[in-house]
Amino acid sequence: MFGNYIMTETTSSGIKLSFQTKGNYKYAKVPGISYRENGKIRKKGTIYLGRVIDEKNFIFFSKDRGVFKFDPVNNLFLDAPENYTGQLKNDQRKKPTLILDFGDSYFLSQLIRNIKYDEVIEAIGYKNSDTIYSMIMFYILTNYSCMHCNTWYEGNFAKILYPNADLHSQRISEFLKFLGREDVRQKFFRAHIEWLKKNICNDPAIVIDSTGLPNDIDIELPNVSNHNGKISNEVRMVSAVQRDSGYPLIFRAIPGNINDVSTLSTTITTLGEYSVNTDFTLLDAGYVSDKNIDKLYEANIDFVARLPEKLKNLHKSIVESGISDLKTSNNLIEFMGRFVYVKDVECRVGTKQNTAYAFLCYDVAAASDENYKTIANAKKLSKKKLKEKHSDFHKIFETSGIFIILSSLPFKREEILNVYYNRLIVEQYFDLGKGLSNSAQSSFRGQSTGAYDALSNCSND
């Protein structure tokens, strides 16, 4: 049953709002001006505001705008503070029975509080904490798009845990916009790293890598990227992960056309601003260059990384100096079900010729795979083409299965593979974010090296 409109004085300038009660809710509008046209009374300038959330502070809710603040003096629609929600309570005495999915959200909420991570979440300063916790549950527990968030919330125990959450589409957009602010991101990183040091691990050794996030949104960050021969329109995310705990420290979004090699010093400097004084880093091969190597030595930061073939002179000299007696029984090491010959070779790196240690490796299984695929491709060629390609095939057979791990520290041969493949924790961090679940074993098997990289484009490096 509709109630009568009540004219209410709202401002010192005489602007009035009309209110009407329908069921258990009150609705409001700016009544507009009456005028006569062709003998009929008409109105213009009427503004329908929707349901009243806070009459005193002019907070309303409508399907088109979500929750908003109205400025009656200037007729402006403004963003409402985060703590206001469009989830108005129905005050009917008869309460509906809820059938909810219980367990997953409850477990996560208890975990967050037991490990005291709620201190980090609340440090970012979002006023409606129920919304942010509900969104965390939604992102962790589902792979749905945000358009389904409110539907999920209505059928999940999160509705009981966080009753004041507002997961309407417009409110979610405002929430994500808030999280994207640079000052909010800095608050989060600072609180997260402080929590990590206090509760998990204070080790300054890190793993740095980057991954592409395919994205065609029309903003400045997405750019055409060529990563290991794969062309895509993407944003690249550079991440630093704590080596001993496997916890992520920070991430940075950069345009997809920026090479990894140019982002290393910025990432380490950014970590320093959050009181992470890096003393050791595991690097993807994409970060290895003479310039970066010089900077790492200058900053007294030790490193381990796979040597890319783009550093041709260094790569060639290490292979030539160690290949003759690489395949001996003393150099054979078993690692994660693989057999790898490893020989250490002292070398000079960077423009300043710093002393480093190269570990020349021959992966028996990888060599076999590379040779098998090369032979299979050769069978498809004509005799004439096959003869022309003999020198290319010889080069592949000669270098198949070979890769080089470069280190500023003189690790033992038996240790270096385990040290280097600790970097897989960042690969698993990326996989988790993308909804994948590759094991360390399968990730290791994906580490193709040598000339075969150029043929298969399947190297994780």
FENTA-V83120 format. One line per field, one symbol per residue. ss: DSSP state (~ for helix, > for strand, _ for the rest). Layout:
# FENTA-V83120
ss->???
This chain:
# FENTA-V83120
ss->_>___>>>>______>>>>>>>__>>>>>>__>>>>>__>>>>>__>>>>>>>>____>>>>___>>>>>>____>>>>_____________________>__~~~~~~~~~~~___~~~~~~_____~~~~~~~~~~~~~____~~~~~~~~~_>_~~~~_______~~~~~~~~~~~__~~~~~~~~~~~~~~~~~~_____>>>>>>>>>>________>>>>>__>>>>>>>>>>>>>_____>>>>>>>>____~~~_~~~~~~~~~~______>>>>_~~~__~~~~~~~~~___>>>>>_____~~~~~~~~~~~______~~~>>>>__>>>>>>>>>>>>____>>>>>>>>>>~~~~~~~~~~~~~~~____~~~~~~_~~~~~~~~~~__>>>>>>_____~~~~~~~~~~~~~~~~~~~~~______~~~~~~______~~~~~_____
